[in-house]
């Protein structure tokens, strides 16, 4: 059953940042391609997208690849929990720009990506940013943004396909002997492989994607294989930005992005998404991952979230056949 969306919910979404407005037009309305394209172009020119581009310095954000440099000090106000993992370095910032749907061919975006390629390296082994590093959860994110921003990512895609575990997924602990996959790592890699495939990558990744998808689907997107119980209660709470963390909405939104027909094994996960819609038509922000951020994207846990509302509505629209 397609969720009800009051007119005020649509107006609320369309009144958000350009990154939300253009995706709402594209995914939830009958707006023309020209109107969608014009709205998308605004992401790099105003609001959060422009703000993030403005904060790049020396080809990096916070002077680091995955983490801020040790001697980095912000020159602009930032927000968030200083005791959590910081989310202001180059990888989390590029992942956010990718989530914003910023146009890769915009001149400012092209210049920013060229600067990353020239100047940004990883904390591990000083490797060039778009070559990736060693952990598949990080490399999944690097593959995603690299492919989205039109870099040649064939080598990293090949590496990730070769690191798939026998159960179909991936785990950053594999180099330390783990043979069981992780939902967190698997969703990061799947998103990367999908972006790579959708943006014309030449390495065949379809079989690897199907294996990873089956790993999630065989567990209904949130259950333990051994007991059938929810594997982690935090996965039932919806976050944005998700960073490297898994949750059910993130998993469902990945499957929507494949464009394939909904698998019957998504049923419980989709029911959970439906059940979380509020009487006013919105979905709440439920589980902000602590850490420094450039700025807040929603008003806080327990409050209506434009990002979760947009993502939930388009998941359910897809699940219900675009009705």
N, C-alpha and C positions, 0 to 999 in steps of 0.2 A: 504494500500500500504506500503510494507516494505521500510524503509528509505534507501537511498543510503549511503554506508559507503566507502569512498575512501580508497585505500590501505594505504595512509599516516595516516589516522585516526586510523586504526588498529595498525600500527607501533607505533604511539604516545601512545596509550593505553598500548601496551605491553612494552613500555619503562618506564612505571610508576613504582611506588612502588610495591613490591611483592603482597600487598593486592589487588591492581588493576589488576596486571598481571595475577594472578591465576584465578580471577573471569572472566576476559576477555577470557582466554583460556577455562574455563568451560562453559560459557554461550554464547559465540559468535564465537567459532571456533569448528573444529572437532578434537581437541586435544585428545589424548588417556587418559583414566583414570589414567594411570601411570604418564604421563606428568603433568596432573592436580594436582595429589597428591604430586608430587615432588615440583611443584611450590607453592602449598599451605603450605608445610612444611617450606618454607623460610620466611613466615610471622612472625613466632616467633623467627627467627634467624637473621633477618636483617631488615633494614628499620624501618618504623613507628611502626610495631608490637613489635619488639624488644625494640625500644625506650620507648614505653609505659610500657612494662614489667619492664624495668630497673628503671622506675620512681616510682615503688611501694615501700613503706617504712612502716614497721610495719604492714603489711597486709592491707594497705589502700593506696589510692592516696590522696594527699593534706590533709591527716589526717582526712578525713570526709566521710560520706556516700553520701549525695546529695550535700553538700556544703563543701568548705574547712573549717577546724577548724579556729576559730577566731585568734589564735596565730600562724597560719601556715604561713611560709615564704618560697617561692621557693628557692631551692638551685641550680637550673639550669635556664637558660633563658627561659621565656615563652612569649607568644604573645597575641594580642587581646586587647579589650576595657576594661579597669579596672572598668568602670562605669556600665557595663552590668552584667548579671548573670554569675558567673564563671562556666566554664565547665571542671574543672580539678579534681574534687573529684571522689570518687570511682564509683558511678553510671554512670555518663557521660563517664568515661574512659572505663568501661566495655562495655557500649553500643557501643563505638567506636571499641573496639576489636571485638565485635560480628559483627559489620558492615564490619570489615576487613576480616571476615571469618576465623579468626585464628583457628587452629586445637585444639579442646578442649582436645584431648588426648596427646598433646605435653607435655613432662615432665615439662617444665617451666610454661606452662599454668596451668597444674594441681596443681603445687605448689602454684602459685599465687592465685588460687581460694580457695584452702584450707586455705591459710592465711587470705583471706577475711572472710571466714566462721568463723574462730577462733577469729579474732581481730576487724572486722569492725561492727559498729552499726550505727543506724540512729540517726539523730539529735532529732527526735521525740521519746521520751520515752526510748531512749537507746536500742531499740529493735535490735536483731541480724539481719544482713543485709538480709539474704535470707528468713527471716520471713516476710519482707515487713514492711510498716508503715501504714499511714491512707489514703493518697491521691491516688485514683486509677490511676492517670497519672504516679505517681512515682512507684506504685506497678505494673503497666503494664510493665514498664522498668525493674523492679526487676525480674518479672516473666520471661520476655524474656531472660535476661542474665542468670538467674538461670537455666532455662530449657536448654538453649544452652550449658551451661557449666556443664550439667549433675548433677545438684543438685535435691533433692527431693522437688518439689514445689507444691505438692498436696494441702496443706492447703491454700496457697495464690491463687491458681487457684479457689478453692472453694469459697473463699471470693469474688473474683472479679465477678464470675458468680452470686453470690447472690446480688451484688451491681448494676446489670444492671437495667437501668431505663425503664419505660413502653414504651418509643419511640424506644427502641432498643440499645441505646448507653450508654455512661457513662459520668459523669461530676464530677470533683473534688469539685465543689461547692454543691454537693448533701447533704453533711453533714450540710450545712448552709441553706438548704431548697430548692435548685434548683431542679426542676422536668424535666428540658429540657437538653438534652445531648449536649456535646461539641465535635466538630470535633477533637480538640487537644487531649482531654482525650480519646476519642473513638479509635483513631488510635493507641495510646500507648497501650491500653488494647488489641485491636485486634492483634497487633504484638506479645504481650506476650502470648495470648491464642494460636496463631498459632505456635509459637516456642514450647510451652508446648505440644501441640497436636503432632507436628512433631517429638518430642523427647521422645515419649512414655509415656506421662503423663496418669495416671490411672483415673483421674476425667473426666467425659464427658463434653466437652466444645463446641462441634460442634453446638448445638442449639443456644448457646449464641453468638458464632461467626457469625452465619447466621443472627441473629437479628441485630448485630452491622454492618454487611456488608450491610444489607438492609437499615439501617439508612443512610449510606453514599450514596448508590446507588440511593435511592429515591430522593436524592438531586443532582444527576449527579456528585457527588464528590466535588461540590463547590457552589451550589446554595441555597438560602434561601427557606425554605418550604413555607413561607408566600407570597413572591413576585416573586420568580424565579430569582431574581437578584443575582449576585455573592455576597456571604456572606462577603467576605473579600478579597480585591484586593491583599493582600500579599500572599494569597493561590495560586495565579496564577504565582508567582515567585518561582523559584526552588532553594532550599538551600541544603547545605551539610557541616557539619553534621546538621541534622534537629533538634536535641535535642528533646524537648517536643512539638515542633511546627508542625502544619499540613501544608502540601501543596499538590497540585494535583499530582505531581510526586511521592511523598511519598505514597499517597493513591493508585495510580495505581500500584506502585511497590509491595505494600501489596497484591493486588489481583493477580498479577503475581505469588507471592510466594505461593499462595494457590494451584496452579497447576490446578485449575478448568478452564473450557472454559470461555473466556471473556463474561461477561454479556452485553447485548445490551445497558444497561444504562451507560456503560463506554464510549460510543461513543464520547461525547463532550470532556471529559477529554483526551482521546487518540488523538483527533484532536488537542487539545492544545499542547500536547507533540510533535506531529509531526511538528506543525507550528513553534516551537521554535528551530528547527535544523538550524544551521548556514550554509552558503555556503561552509565552509570548512569541513562540516560533524560533527561538534562538537555541544555541548550545553554549554551555559554559566552558570557560577555561578551568581545568581541574588540577593540573599537576605541573606547575612551572618548574623546570629543572634549574636548580640554583647555580648562580655564577654571574660574573660581570657581563653586561650586555651594553651595546651602544645606546639603546633606548628601549622603552617598553612598547610592545606592539598591541597590548590589550590592557585593561584596567586592573587585572589581577585575578587570582584564583577565586572561584565562586561567583564571578561576574560574567555576564554575556560576552562571548568572544566572537568577533567578526570572522576571524580565521577559522575557528572550529565550526562555526555556522556555515560558512561557504563550503568548507571541505565536506561536512556531513551532508549538506543538501545535494551536492553534486554526486557524491557516492550513492545516495539513495535514488536520485534521478536516474543514474546509470543502472542501478540494480533493478529498477522498475521499468526499464526499457525506454528511458527518456521521456516518460509520461509527465 
